Amino acid sequence: MTPDLGQGGCAALEDGVVLARCLGDAILGGGGGGAESERIEAGLREYARIRRWRSAELIGTAYAVGFMQESSNALRSSL
């Protein structure tokens, strides 16, 4: 992720919270039985599913903002 939005730290905190919730649900919630390693894998898959689009949104927006900031002002001056 480029630093153009200043969201790296915030995204890391979000990642930590979501990861802890997903693993906590997988380990403590149990649900569906299975070996602990299978439940952990399921928790990690859920984490990836949840965070995928949020991360893509942040990366895409940061790229667009960085592109505009680094442009020769042709786009900004024509608006």
Residue frames as a rotation matrix with the C-alpha (Angstrom) as fourth column:
MET 1
0.589 0.808 0.000 0.00
0.808 -0.589 0.000 0.00
0.000 0.000 -1.000 0.00
THR 2
-0.288 -0.662 0.692 1.40
0.576 -0.697 -0.426 3.39
0.765 0.276 0.582 -0.91
PRO 3
-0.574 -0.027 -0.818 1.49
0.798 -0.239 -0.553 5.99
-0.181 -0.971 0.159 1.87
ASP 4
-0.815 0.160 0.557 -0.74
0.198 -0.826 0.527 8.49
0.544 0.540 0.642 0.08
LEU 5
0.241 0.955 0.175 -3.72
-0.002 -0.179 0.984 8.05
0.971 -0.237 -0.041 2.39
GLY 6
-0.533 -0.510 0.676 -1.75
-0.686 -0.208 -0.698 7.54
0.496 -0.835 -0.238 5.59
GLN 7
0.462 0.860 0.216 -3.83
-0.854 0.366 0.370 4.43
0.239 -0.355 0.904 6.30
GLY 8
-0.121 -0.577 -0.808 -1.12
-0.310 0.795 -0.522 1.82
0.943 0.187 -0.275 6.81
GLY 9
-0.946 -0.266 0.188 -1.29
-0.236 0.165 -0.958 1.89
0.224 -0.950 -0.218 10.59
CYS 10
-0.253 0.938 0.236 -5.07
-0.890 -0.130 -0.437 2.02
-0.379 -0.321 0.868 10.63
ALA 11
0.388 0.361 -0.848 -5.27
-0.746 0.664 -0.058 -0.92
0.542 0.655 0.527 8.23
ALA 12
-0.542 -0.658 -0.523 -2.88
-0.158 0.691 -0.706 -2.88
0.825 -0.300 -0.478 10.46
LEU 13
-0.843 0.305 0.443 -5.09
-0.482 -0.063 -0.874 -2.22
-0.239 -0.950 0.200 13.49
GLU 14
0.201 0.947 -0.250 -8.17
-0.968 0.154 -0.195 -3.29
-0.146 0.282 0.948 11.54
ASP 15
0.054 -0.275 -0.960 -6.32
-0.508 0.820 -0.264 -6.44
0.860 0.502 -0.095 10.44
GLY 16
-0.871 -0.491 -0.020 -5.44
-0.209 0.406 -0.890 -7.28
0.445 -0.771 -0.456 14.03
VAL 17
-0.505 0.764 0.402 -8.99
-0.726 -0.123 -0.677 -6.83
-0.468 -0.634 0.616 15.30
VAL 18
0.415 0.703 -0.578 -10.54
-0.904 0.388 -0.176 -8.88
0.101 0.596 0.797 12.50
LEU 19
-0.198 -0.577 -0.793 -7.89
-0.393 0.788 -0.475 -11.61
0.898 0.217 -0.382 12.80
ALA 20
-0.940 -0.151 0.307 -8.41
-0.335 0.233 -0.913 -11.88
0.066 -0.961 -0.269 16.56
ARG 21
-0.124 0.975 0.184 -12.19
-0.865 -0.015 -0.502 -12.11
-0.487 -0.221 0.845 16.11
CYS 22
0.418 0.285 -0.863 -11.96
-0.790 0.583 -0.190 -14.73
0.449 0.761 0.468 13.38
LEU 23
-0.457 -0.655 -0.602 -9.46
-0.215 0.738 -0.640 -16.90
0.863 -0.163 -0.478 15.27
GLY 24
-0.844 0.203 0.497 -11.34
-0.511 -0.022 -0.859 -16.45
-0.163 -0.979 0.122 18.55
ASP 25
0.203 0.974 -0.098 -14.59
-0.942 0.167 -0.292 -17.54
-0.268 0.152 0.951 16.93
ALA 26
0.284 -0.148 -0.947 -12.85
-0.595 0.748 -0.295 -20.48
0.752 0.647 0.125 15.27
ILE 27
-0.659 -0.658 -0.365 -11.09
-0.113 0.566 -0.816 -21.70
0.744 -0.496 -0.448 18.43
LEU 28
-0.931 0.281 0.232 -13.56
-0.257 -0.052 -0.965 -20.84
-0.259 -0.958 0.121 21.17
GLY 29
-0.097 0.958 -0.271 -16.75
-0.971 -0.151 -0.185 -21.05
-0.218 0.245 0.944 19.15
GLY 30
-0.598 -0.226 0.769 -15.85
-0.206 0.971 0.126 -24.53
-0.775 -0.083 -0.627 18.06
GLY 31
0.281 0.888 -0.364 -19.01
-0.630 -0.115 -0.768 -25.03
-0.724 0.445 0.527 16.04
GLY 32
0.715 0.098 -0.692 -19.01
-0.667 0.394 -0.632 -27.95
0.211 0.914 0.347 13.65
GLY 33
0.827 -0.409 0.385 -16.37
0.075 0.759 0.646 -29.90
-0.557 -0.506 0.659 15.54
GLY 34
0.798 -0.596 0.095 -13.29
0.171 0.072 -0.983 -30.92
0.579 0.800 0.159 13.61
ALA 35
0.161 -0.854 -0.495 -9.68
0.981 0.193 -0.013 -30.74
0.106 -0.484 0.869 14.64
GLU 36
0.451 -0.040 -0.891 -8.38
0.423 -0.870 0.254 -27.50
-0.785 -0.492 -0.375 16.08
SER 37
-0.636 -0.759 -0.140 -6.09
0.197 -0.336 0.921 -27.02
-0.746 0.558 0.363 13.08
GLU 38
-0.533 0.537 0.654 -9.10
0.817 0.126 0.562 -27.30
0.220 0.834 -0.506 10.74
ARG 39
0.549 0.755 -0.360 -10.97
0.827 -0.553 0.102 -24.69
-0.122 -0.354 -0.927 12.78
ILE 40
0.054 -0.623 -0.780 -7.95
0.226 -0.754 0.617 -22.38
-0.973 -0.209 0.100 12.68
GLU 41
-0.839 -0.335 0.428 -7.74
0.455 -0.002 0.890 -22.80
-0.297 0.942 0.154 8.90
ALA 42
-0.023 0.926 0.378 -11.42
0.952 -0.094 0.290 -21.95
0.304 0.367 -0.879 8.62
GLY 43
0.574 0.181 -0.798 -10.84
0.583 -0.775 0.243 -18.85
-0.575 -0.605 -0.551 10.78
LEU 44
-0.422 -0.817 -0.393 -7.97
0.169 -0.497 0.851 -17.73
-0.891 0.293 0.348 8.56
ARG 45
-0.689 0.268 0.673 -10.09
0.717 0.114 0.688 -18.24
0.108 0.957 -0.271 5.44
GLU 46
0.432 0.893 -0.128 -12.84
0.900 -0.417 0.129 -16.12
0.061 -0.171 -0.983 7.00
TYR 47
0.233 -0.461 -0.857 -10.28
0.338 -0.788 0.515 -13.42
-0.912 -0.409 -0.028 7.86
ALA 48
-0.802 -0.579 0.150 -9.04
0.304 -0.179 0.936 -13.36
-0.515 0.796 0.319 4.25
ARG 49
-0.300 0.782 0.546 -12.61
0.912 0.069 0.404 -13.20
0.278 0.619 -0.734 2.95
ILE 50
0.607 0.573 -0.551 -13.47
0.743 -0.655 0.137 -10.25
-0.282 -0.492 -0.823 5.19
ARG 51
0.216 -0.623 -0.752 -10.28
0.157 -0.738 0.656 -8.25
-0.964 -0.260 -0.062 4.62
ARG 52
-0.319 -0.425 0.847 -9.82
0.849 0.269 0.455 -8.85
-0.421 0.864 0.274 0.88
TRP 53
0.207 0.480 0.853 -12.13
0.866 -0.495 0.068 -6.13
0.455 0.724 -0.518 -0.42
ARG 54
0.936 0.040 -0.349 -11.32
0.240 -0.799 0.552 -3.59
-0.256 -0.600 -0.758 2.30
SER 55
0.053 -0.994 -0.092 -7.63
0.306 -0.072 0.949 -3.94
-0.951 -0.078 0.300 1.46
ALA 56
-0.322 -0.122 0.939 -8.31
0.941 0.064 0.331 -3.70
-0.101 0.990 0.094 -2.28
GLU 57
0.694 0.651 0.307 -10.33
0.659 -0.746 0.091 -0.53
0.288 0.139 -0.947 -1.69
LEU 58
0.759 -0.462 -0.459 -7.54
0.082 -0.632 0.771 1.09
-0.646 -0.623 -0.442 0.34
ILE 59
-0.238 -0.908 0.346 -4.85
0.509 0.187 0.840 0.11
-0.827 0.376 0.418 -2.14
GLY 60
-0.097 0.283 0.954 -6.83
0.986 -0.103 0.131 1.32
0.136 0.954 -0.269 -5.15
THR 61
0.883 0.466 0.053 -7.73
0.447 -0.871 0.206 4.63
0.142 -0.158 -0.977 -3.54
ALA 62
0.494 -0.783 -0.378 -4.17
0.105 -0.378 0.920 5.24
-0.863 -0.494 -0.105 -2.37
TYR 63
-0.361 -0.615 0.701 -2.88
0.772 0.224 0.595 4.50
-0.523 0.756 0.394 -5.88
ALA 64
0.265 0.556 0.788 -5.38
0.893 -0.449 0.017 6.92
0.363 0.699 -0.616 -7.45
VAL 65
0.962 0.062 -0.265 -4.57
0.190 -0.851 0.490 9.68
-0.195 -0.522 -0.830 -4.96
GLY 66
0.153 -0.986 -0.071 -0.84
0.243 -0.032 0.969 9.14
-0.958 -0.166 0.235 -5.44
PHE 67
-0.236 -0.181 0.955 -1.22
0.956 0.133 0.262 9.20
-0.175 0.974 0.142 -9.21
MET 68
0.666 0.559 0.495 -3.07
0.631 -0.775 0.025 12.51
0.398 0.295 -0.869 -9.05
GLN 69
0.850 -0.380 -0.364 -0.53
0.060 -0.617 0.784 14.00
-0.523 -0.689 -0.502 -6.64
GLU 70
-0.098 -0.979 0.179 2.39
0.273 0.146 0.951 12.97
-0.957 0.142 0.253 -8.82
SER 71
0.360 0.290 0.887 0.80
0.916 0.074 -0.395 14.02
-0.180 0.954 -0.239 -12.11
SER 72
-0.694 -0.664 0.277 1.89
0.716 -0.676 0.172 17.09
0.073 0.318 0.945 -14.04
ASN 73
-0.601 0.554 -0.576 -1.28
0.125 -0.647 -0.752 18.84
-0.789 -0.524 0.320 -12.90
ALA 74
-0.942 0.273 -0.193 -2.85
-0.251 -0.196 0.948 18.43
0.221 0.942 0.253 -16.37
LEU 75
-0.422 0.820 -0.388 -5.80
0.645 0.572 0.507 16.53
0.637 -0.036 -0.770 -14.90
ARG 76
-0.188 0.344 -0.920 -6.28
0.909 -0.293 -0.296 18.82
-0.371 -0.892 -0.257 -11.91
SER 77
-0.745 -0.144 -0.651 -5.93
0.026 -0.982 0.188 22.05
-0.666 0.123 0.736 -13.89
SER 78
-0.890 0.454 -0.034 -8.50
-0.051 -0.025 0.998 20.93
0.452 0.891 0.045 -16.48
LEU 79
-0.260 0.833 -0.488 -11.16
0.909 0.382 0.168 20.45
0.326 -0.400 -0.856 -13.79
